[in-house]
Amino acid sequence: MTAAASPSQASDGRLAIAIAGASGRMGRMLIDAVLGSADCRLAGALDVPTSPLVGQDAAAVSSVAGGRPTGVAITADLKRGLAGAQVLIDFTRPEGTMAHLAACRELGVRAVVGTTGFTPEQKAAIGAHAEHVALVMAPNMSVGVNVMLRLVEQAARLLGDSYDLEVTEIHHKHKIDAPSGTALALGEALARARGVTLADAGVFTRHGHTGERRAGSIGFATLRGGDIVGDHTVLYCGPGERLEITHRSASRVNYAEGSLRAARFVAGRAKGLFGMADVLGLN
């Protein structure tokens, strides 16, 4: 099932985007990005039924609207919030995202998913949705992070097995999953370079008398505190030297801009599951 453009979409010419989690930190940033874009327009704003902002104009959560109404009311009704949308951008929580994707599949709305922390069963269900409607799913929508994913894999291949691999990540105190989805994606890239699986090579906890570092393992360290948007580092620790590849996010603007790039990409696809490497032409 594919989404047919409504008369308003066809005459307007801009990409109609709905935002999930409108009152959250990322939701607000995404709404601002859409309102500030020349080729996109805000078509819907979704939030949980308990949000005090339900029923208010989306301008209430925007720093760029300048008090001017957007004409889009924040709603908890999925069908109402998606009715005029071509693409949904979702940075919420796994349970909410799964409900949103079911509605997108029913309505033929494409989706960009930045939510992390999915179970294997939820990931399988997302793959099933992608057989009917186009989805972009990535643990990090930042263009810089996705370039980093390619670089760390290449570096691991070039340096070889004599270098120990470690991944560190730091996020704000409100983040609920660990390691971050981006850290896990970095670990998957390193594992691919080594020809192993992260399930076999990953070491996610160290406590007490751990013994020597296991050869070939990929270690993870997770830090949480304050309002840190997100820092990720991959360390290649070899004999007599250490290489580090780091990405630091100073704000969520880079995630929002990457999400709009993903929305433009997925709007032109009927079905399938894509990643940011597809969006950026890295594949």
LINRA-V767560 format. One line per field, one symbol per residue. ss: DSSP state (A for helix, B for strand, O for the rest). psi: psi as a letter, one per 30 degrees, with the letter a starting at -180 (. if undefined). Layout:
BEGIN
ss=???
psi=???
END
This chain:
BEGIN
ss=OOOOOOAAAAAAOOBBBBBOOOOOAAAAAAAAAAAOOOOBBBBBBBOOOOOOOOOOBAAAAOOOOOOOOOOOBBBOOAAAAAOOOOBBBBOOOAAAAAAAAAAAAAAOOBBBBOOOOOOAAAAAAAAAAOOOOBBBBOOOOOAAAAAAAAAAAAAAAAAOOOOBBBBBBBBOOOOOOOOOAAAAAAAAAAAAAAOOOAAAABBOOOOOOOOOOOOOOBBBBBBBOOOOOBBBBBBBBBOOBBBBBBBBBOOOAAAAAAAAAAAAAAAOOOOBBBOAAAAOOOO
psi=klkkkleeeefeflkjkkklhefleeeeeeeeeefgkfgllkfljkllffkffkflkfffgkfffgfkkfgjkklfjeeeffegkekkkjibleeeeeeeeeeeeefgklkjjgklgkleeeeeeeeeefffkkkkkkfkfkeeeeeeeeeeeeeeeeeaffkkkkkkkkllffkflklleeeeeeeeeeeeefhlkeeefkjfkkkbjfalkkkfljlkkkkklbgkekkkkkkjjajglkkkjkkkkflgeeeeeeeeeeeeeffgkellkllfeeefgf.
END
